[in-house]
């Protein structure tokens, strides 16, 4: 297991066969760096491990009024704070303990997912007296890192229906891998508006500056058109990988 972030003495882990994103989402908690999504490399709805250790203190099923779809909300007491997780149906019950890396439950299609969203756990670190609101999470801390190697997009593709994966030779930043000429860029470019930079303050991708810094490591993307093989795309999904098996997601219009 690899520590991907921490906050309020809570450590968050992911396995090497996972990929993650802090900013590749339309939701404000991500834009404020108060949430992380953790994905299995298979991109399938499968059993998923817990990213944290602690006691489950809350699990409820919330139904969306507009479409009657379900969203499971699971809260784990990790000592210094609570951790709220979405998009996973837990096997364990309230009062049971789970360790990081232990099977927690099974992923499912959330009513919040976009058509191109891959199965994942959405995770927030919360104060113990404020763990259910959409707002109010604690800012996540990410270890600093130095970039190394060279980012190269390859002509290898995987068709996934609503999107196309393009394999890359990723740039490395400490324990993370991803796309970017000077360091890793994480975010939905340009469709989600904002991204996170690791190891650089220069949002350069394939020789082009794709945005401007608006905060510490936060970049606001330019509203550029994205093309692949002469076809205009909705955008690129740029994520952070924990191994060299890395991709750019090109989302169809």
N, C-alpha and C positions, 0 to 999 in steps of 0.2 A: 504493500500500500504506500502511496505517495501523498504527503501532505500538500494540498493545493491551496489552502487558505486557513485563516484563523481569525477569531474575534472573541473578546471577553472570556479568554482562557478556554475557548472551545476550538478544537482542532478538527478540520474537515479533510477527509482522505478520499482518494480514488485509486482504482487499480490501473496498472500499466496498459491494460487492454480497453481503457475508457478514453473518451474525449470530453472536454468541458467547455463551457462558455460563461463568461460573466456579463457580456453585453449583447450577445446575439439574440435579442428578444425585444418585443415592443413595450414591455411592461416597465413602469417607472422604477420599481425596486432594482431592476438590473441597471438602468441608466445611472442610478445613484450608487452603484457598486454595493448593494445590500442583498444580492442574491447570486447564486451560482446554479447552473444546470449541469447535471452529470449524466452522460450517455454511455450505454454499452456500445462497443465497437461494431456489433452486429447490426445495430439500428433496427432491432426487432423488439416486439413486445414480449419480454421474457422475465424470468426471475432476476431480481436485482439486489445487490448487497447494500448494507447500511453504510453511509459515509461517515457516521459518527458513533460514539459509544455513549450509552446512557439508558435511562429507564423511560419506557413509553408511558406518558401521563395523559394523553388525549388522543382519541381517534373518533372522528365523526364523518358521516357521509352527507355532503351538502348537495342538494339538487338545484340545477339551474332552472329558473322559472320559465325562461324563454324556450327551452328545448327539452326539459326534463332529464337532461343528462347528469350523471353523477360526478362529483369530485371528492376524493378522499383527502382528508386533512389529518396528518399524523404529527404529533408533537413529542419530542424526546427531551427529557431533562438531562442535560450534559454537565451539570454542576454549576458552572458560572453563569449559564444562561440556558434558555430553551432553544431547540432547533425545530422549526416548522418545515414539513416536507409535503409536497403535493405530487400528484400524478402516479402514485404507487399505492396499491392495495396491500396492506400489511398482513402477514401471516400471524404475527404476534398480537397479543392483547394488551390493554392497559395494565400497568403494573409489572410487565415483563421487561427484562434487561436485554439489550442488544449490543454487541460489540461491532466496531468498525470492521468491515469485511465479511461479517456474517450475513446470511440471506435474510432480508427484511420482508420482501413481498414480491408482487408481480406488477410490472408496468402495464398501463392501459392507456387508451386514447382519451385524453382530457377534452372537455368541452372548450377549453381555451386554446387548443392546438390550432395552428394554421395548417392548411393542407400539406405543406412541405415539412412540418415539424416532425422530428424523429423522437421516439420514445425516450423519456428521461425523467430523472428526479429533479424537481425544483426545490431548492433549499435556502432558508433564511435563518440567521441567528437573531433571536428575539429576547427582549427583556421578559422576565418571568411574569410581570404584571401586565404584559401587552403582547400577546402571542398570536392573536387571531386576525387583527386588522390587516387590510391590504397594505397600508402604510406603516412606517415605524420600525423597520428592521435596523440592525446594527451594521455599520460599514465593515466590509470584509477587508482583511489585510492580506496582501500577497507578497511573498518574498521577492526582494530585488534580484535581478539576474543580469548577466552580461551576454549579449548575442554572440553566436559563433556559427561558422559554416556559411552556406550560401543557399538562398531560396531559389528553386528552379521549378516552374510549372511544367509538367510532363504531358505528352500526348497519349495518356492512358485514361480511359473513361469508364465509368460504371453507370448504367441507366437505372434510375430508381422511380420512374413514373412521373412524379411531379417535379423532379429535379435530376440533375446530372452531376455525378461526382468526378472531379478531375484530380488524379493523383499528383502529388507534389513531392519534390525533394525539399524538406522543410528547413527553415532556419531554426537554430536551437537557441533557447534562452534558459540556462540552468536546467531544470527538470522538465521544461516545457518545449514543445515543437509547434510550428505553425507557419503561416504565410506572411510575408513582408520582406521588403528589400533591406531594411536597417534593423528590424526587430519584429516581434510578433504583433500582428493586428488581429484583434478579436471583435467581431460585431457583424451585423447585417448591413452590408454596403450595397447601395445607399438606402435600402428600403426601411431599415429601422432607425436610421438617422445618426446613431452614435456608436463609438467603438472605444476599445481599451488598447493601449500600447504597452508592450512589455519589452524592456531593454532598449527603448529608443524614444525620442520625442519627435521623430520624423515619420509621419504616416505616408510612406512611399510604398506603392505596390506596382510591380511590373514597370518600374521606371516613371510612374505617375504619382504626383501628390494627390491624395484622395480626400483630404480634409484639413481642418485647422484645430489646434489644441484649444480647449475651452476650460480645462481644469487639469489637475494632477493626473497625467496619463490618459485623460479623457479627450477624445477627438470627435468633432462634429463633422460628419461626412458631407462632401460635396454631392449635389444631386446629379451625378454623371450618368450617362447611358452606359449600360453593360452589354457587350456583345461577345458571343462565342461562335466561332465558325460562321460569321456573317449573320447570325440570328440574335436579335435583341432579347435580352433576358430581364427578368424582374430585378435580379440582383445576385450578389454573392453572399453565401454564408461562410464566414471566417471564424473558425473555432480553434481551440487550444488542445493539442494532442499530448498524450503522455508517452508516446513512442514515435518512432520515425514513420509509422504507417499513417500518413496524413493526407488530407484532401482539402480542396476547395469545393463547396457546393454551389453550383449554378442553378438558380431557381427559374423554372419556365414561367412565361408571362401568364 
